[in-house]
Amino acid sequence: MDSSIFLTLLEFLAALFIVVIGAAILLGIGVYLHDINQTKSAILRNYPVIGHFRYWLEHLGEFLRQYFFAMDREEMPFNRAQRSWVYRAAKNLDNTVAFGSTINLSTPGTTLFVNCAYPVLDTDIAETQPRRIGQYCREPYDAPSFFNISAMSYGALSGPAIRALSRGAAQAGCWLNTGEGGLADAHLDGGCDVVFQIGTAKYGVRDLEGKLSDAKLREVAAIPQIKMFELKLSQGAKPGKGGILPAEKVSEEIARIRGIPVHQASISPNRHPEVNDEQDLLDMLNHIREVTGKPVGFKAVIGGYRWLEKLFHEINRRGIESAPDFITLDSADGGTGAAPMSLMDYVGLPIQETLPNVVDMLYKFGLRERIRIIAAGKLLNPSQVAWALCAGADFINNGRGFMFALGCIQAMQCNKNTCPTGITTHDPRLQKGLVVEDKATRVAHYHHNLVHEVSTVAHSCGVNEPRDLRRQHCRIVQPDGRIVPLDHLYPYPERNGKPDAATR
């Protein structure tokens, strides 16, 4: 290189350096003057300029804790060990571990399964059979899988994410719940079985006044992929909370899917206005079933049990055909895109209490074989799913496990349109990172590997397939250190001198 060119380049870089440093100094002076004169932040007023690093480090801490500082089992809502299992399962990688367990087996609430001295041989393993939902319907549903994709609306999740879930569910042989946002083309994209959820705003099946439309119900029910209808009473992360869809989010596509005016705000009531008691609830469920001909149930997070007792009494008074075909039990551990912290943290009961109690109530009222139970809420690893089957669930729904299978990194950006993996954002630049074909395969792998490991637990306990698991097959660590069988904590109600669970 000619020396004159080199000197010119060097002079240019030196000048650029001086300009950059000068600009930084001027910017610093401007920030300093702003900080000492503003009145909103005491930190910035007392520590101008450098106080901004506090907020930057606070934001960065979310990511540093996840990757560098948090232990494998201490993060919330899902720790690294839980997420890593899902990631490996979704990629169909080896999920064995070495040396020893990292779980503290003395922690109260830990579930331990009771292995059998004579586990099931490979030659004796039974295939899990479909379980019928809606025996009194014109079109009952023989659901093939006990593990399915929970309610996640189009809009809360991106189009590519929903399409990947639909295709993955079709490969896995499980159902996909639409969530309360209505039926989008993306839900039907893969050809999977679909559960249509009816929220309090009746999106997708409402008339111009926001009331339930029989014509729209028939239109949706005529789609062969739609197998069931779920009436949403409440959601685990925000029980008793409605919502407002801002006008700027009501695009022409969203308006068409939800059946609402374009570019106008839409309000979801905090409950169904026409359902005031157990009689109204049964009337509505039976009306939807009569119009659609398909199984109908409801979803609720349980807070108290008295209303369920009234409901079951009313069912027995009317006749067993009047019962909901299924009940989806959501948990206080449930997830959502955005909810008030007071509701997310402190309202509703966890699935660990409500699932066995509601199952026992069904036995007590003689409705256990009539009403199927679907459990939801943070049940994304094999041990949690196996526990739910032991406690009495017929099916398990999960949302966030399948989000991890799509590539979610728990960045906690679901409500900010900045999801770095393209799952909960409508930013096309971020959505392009989610390759539908690849993620659909991962969804199917996650489902397959979870079912396989639940089956492994069942065979170790001496039963031929997962649905044969009962409460006596698991034990729970108590605060005093004792490990108590689940059927001692929640004994099966007896009928005719023997536990009703024997007939399940």
Secondary structure as GFF3:
##gff-version 3
##sequence-region A 1 504
A	DSSP	alpha_helix	3	37	.	.	.	ID=ss1
A	DSSP	alpha_helix	42	46	.	.	.	ID=ss2
A	DSSP	alpha_helix	52	64	.	.	.	ID=ss3
A	DSSP	pi_helix	65	69	.	.	.	ID=ss4
A	DSSP	alpha_helix	80	90	.	.	.	ID=ss5
A	DSSP	beta_strand	111	113	.	.	.	ID=ss6
A	DSSP	three_ten_helix	122	124	.	.	.	ID=ss7
A	DSSP	beta_strand	131	133	.	.	.	ID=ss8
A	DSSP	beta_strand	141	143	.	.	.	ID=ss9
A	DSSP	beta_strand	147	149	.	.	.	ID=ss10
A	DSSP	alpha_helix	159	172	.	.	.	ID=ss11
A	DSSP	beta_strand	175	177	.	.	.	ID=ss12
A	DSSP	alpha_helix	185	188	.	.	.	ID=ss13
A	DSSP	beta_strand	193	198	.	.	.	ID=ss14
A	DSSP	alpha_helix	214	221	.	.	.	ID=ss15
A	DSSP	beta_strand	226	232	.	.	.	ID=ss16
A	DSSP	beta_strand	243	245	.	.	.	ID=ss17
A	DSSP	three_ten_helix	247	249	.	.	.	ID=ss18
A	DSSP	alpha_helix	252	258	.	.	.	ID=ss19
A	DSSP	beta_strand	266	268	.	.	.	ID=ss20
A	DSSP	alpha_helix	278	292	.	.	.	ID=ss21
A	DSSP	beta_strand	296	301	.	.	.	ID=ss22
A	DSSP	alpha_helix	306	318	.	.	.	ID=ss23
A	DSSP	three_ten_helix	320	322	.	.	.	ID=ss24
A	DSSP	beta_strand	326	330	.	.	.	ID=ss25
A	DSSP	alpha_helix	341	346	.	.	.	ID=ss26
A	DSSP	alpha_helix	351	364	.	.	.	ID=ss27
A	DSSP	beta_strand	372	376	.	.	.	ID=ss28
A	DSSP	alpha_helix	382	391	.	.	.	ID=ss29
A	DSSP	beta_strand	395	398	.	.	.	ID=ss30
A	DSSP	alpha_helix	400	406	.	.	.	ID=ss31
A	DSSP	alpha_helix	428	431	.	.	.	ID=ss32
A	DSSP	alpha_helix	436	460	.	.	.	ID=ss33
A	DSSP	three_ten_helix	466	468	.	.	.	ID=ss34
A	DSSP	three_ten_helix	471	473	.	.	.	ID=ss35
A	DSSP	beta_strand	474	477	.	.	.	ID=ss36
A	DSSP	beta_strand	483	485	.	.	.	ID=ss37
A	DSSP	alpha_helix	486	489	.	.	.	ID=ss38
A	DSSP	beta_strand	494	495	.	.	.	ID=ss39
A	DSSP	beta_strand	498	499	.	.	.	ID=ss40
A	DSSP	three_ten_helix	500	503	.	.	.	ID=ss41
###
